[in-house]
Structure formats: structure tokens, C-alpha cells
């Protein structure tokens, strides 16, 4: 927020930047593990809601999702055709 108004960009001016206040949002969590998830069907409902909310906030779809501390454990969230040029050999969920 800037001067009491919600904004969707970082102001260019240093003075305005110093007056920006973050907006926090609380989202319900989940207790089920996600480390072995390999598709949307394997994720807890609240985890899916969390990912969808992040997509809304950033204004673009999430294409890959890591469900553990290892970056090697990923699954596709969207259509494969959009990512063929990046990771042509990766599995699709």
C-alpha cells in the first residue's frame, strides 16, 4: 500500500518507495506431507488452493511445482506444450 491505497507496482521514486507498506494475507495451511506428490491428485486441497492463490497474485500460471527440498522432484502443473523448449524430457502430470 502507498499512502493508504493498494498498488500493484513498485513506485519509481525513492520517496514513494520508502512509504510503501506491505499487505499481508493469511492462507490456511495443511498438515499432510507433500514430499511424495507427483500430480495435483497427490496434493492436499489446501496446498492446491495456495498454488492457485499465488497464480492469482502474480498474474501468471505456475508451470512447475517442487514438492520437496530437492529441486529434482518436480511435476508439471500446466500443459506440457508451453514448456517443451525448456525441459523436453521431463514427465507430465
N, C-alpha and C positions, 0 to 999 in steps of 0.2 A: 504494500500500500504506500501511496505517496500523498502526503498531506490529507489523509482520510479517504482517499479514493483508491479503489482497486485498479491496478495497472497490469498489463501483460507484456511489459518490456522493461529493460534497464534504461533509465534516463541517461542521456548523453552527458549532461552537466555534472560536475563533481559535487556541487551544492545540492542538487536534487538527489544524487546518489546517496549522499550522507543522510538524507531524510527518509529513505526507503525503509519500511518496516516489513519483515516477512509475515506472511499469512500462513498459519499452521492449520493442518487438517488432521483429525484423528480418524483412523480407519480401524475397524475391528480386525484383530489378528486371528491366528489359528494355532492349534497345538499339534496337529498331525504333522509328521515328518514329510519333507518333500524330496529328500536326497535320492530316492529311487524313482521319482516321477519321470516318465518318458513321453507323456502325452497329457493333454488337457484332462482327460478322464482320470488320470492318476493324481491330479491336484485337488486339495481341499477347496470347497466352494469359496471360502473367504480369500484364498490365495488368488483364485481366478478374478474375483471382484477387485482385488488390489491391483492386479495387472491391468485390468480394464480401466480402472480409475487413473492409473499412470498414463495410459494411452490418451485418455481424455485431456489430462492436464498438459501433456507435451504436444498434443495435436498431431500425432502420427502413430501408426500401428507398431507394435513391438513384434519383431520378426523372429528373434531367437531368445530363448529363455534358459538360463542356467539354474538348476535346482539344487546345487550343492556348492561346496567351497572349490571344487575342481572345475576350472573353466572348460575342461574336456567333456563335461556332462551337459549337453545342450539338447534342446528339441525345438523343432520348427513350430512357430505359432501361427504363421500366415502361409499363404500359398508359396510353394517352392519356386515357381517360375520367376518371381521377383528377385530371388537370391541366387539363381544358378551361376551367374558370373562370379559371385563371391566365393561360394562354397559348394561347388558342383557335386561333390561326393558325399555330402552329409545326409543322414537319414531324415525323413519327413515324418511328422506325427499325424 
